[in-house]
Amino acid sequence: MMMEHVFFVTNGIRELGGEVPDLPESLDFATGIFAAFLLVVSLFAYRRTKLTRLLFVSAAFGIYAFRALLPRLDIFLPNLDISTGIDVMLSSTGFVILALFFLAIVKRK
């Protein structure tokens, strides 16, 4: 049922002469928004509990949001050109995110 709505919307955009957004790019953008939301929630949790492991979790969510949203900023800024150096940096952030989650797990109070 949900996919029928997605197909209906994309067909309607095509009929109006617009460009259909790429579904994987849209989902990546949505995960970036969700990561930003989780960043805010985890910062509120840290403020309430003062557990330092929540700072590691917050940093991981923040970096993930940055990683997911930066390449898709061309949606809002069409003239933005992301260089190869930024691509390498974004690719290496996966290791940093995993390390931060690991630290959050093994860190004692």
FIROKE-526972 format. One record per residue (C-alpha): x, y, z; residue in three letters. Coordinates in steps of 0.2 Angstrom, whole numbers, plus 5000, padded with zeros to 4 digits. Layout:
# FIROKE-526972
XYZALA;...
//
This chain:
# FIROKE-526972
500050005000MET;501450125005MET;502350094988MET;500850134979GLU;500750304986HIS;502650324982VAL;502350274964PHE;500850384963PHE;501750534969VAL;503250504957THR;502150484942ASN;501250644947GLY;502850734947ILE;503350664930ARG;501750724923GLU;502050894929LEU;503750904921GLY;504750894937GLY;506250784941GLU;505850634951VAL;506950624967PRO;508050474968ASP;507350354982LEU;509050304989PRO;509650484990GLU;508050534998SER;508250395011LEU;510050445015ASP;509450615018PHE;508050555029ALA;509250455039THR;510350615041GLY;508850705048ILE;508450565060PHE;510250555066ALA;510150745070ALA;508550715079PHE;509450575089LEU;510850695092LEU;509650815101VAL;508850685111VAL;510550615117SER;511150785122LEU;509550815132PHE;509850645140ALA;511650685144TYR;511050855152ARG;509850755163ARG;511050615168THR;512750685166LYS;513450515159LEU;514950545149THR;514550395138ARG;513050495131LEU;514250625125LEU;515150485114PHE;513450435107VAL;512950615104SER;514550645094ALA;514250485084ALA;512550545080PHE;513150715075GLY;514550645064ILE;513250525056TYR;512050675053ALA;513550775045PHE;514050625035ARG;512250595028ALA;511750775025LEU;513250855018LEU;513250765001PRO;511450804999ARG;511550995002LEU;511451014983ASP;509650994985ILE;509551164994PHE;511151234986LEU;511251174968PRO;512951264965ASN;513851174979LEU;515251064972ASP;515950934984ILE;517750894981SER;518650734981THR;519550774998GLY;517850795006ILE;517250634999ASP;518750545007VAL;518450635023MET;516650575023LEU;517050405019SER;518250395034SER;516950455046THR;516250285047GLY;517750225057PHE;517550375069VAL;515750335071ILE;516050155075LEU;517450205087ALA;516350325096LEU;514950195098PHE;516250075105PHE;516850195117LEU;515150235123ALA;514850045126ILE;516450005135VAL;516650175145LYS;516250155163ARG;515350305171LYS;
//
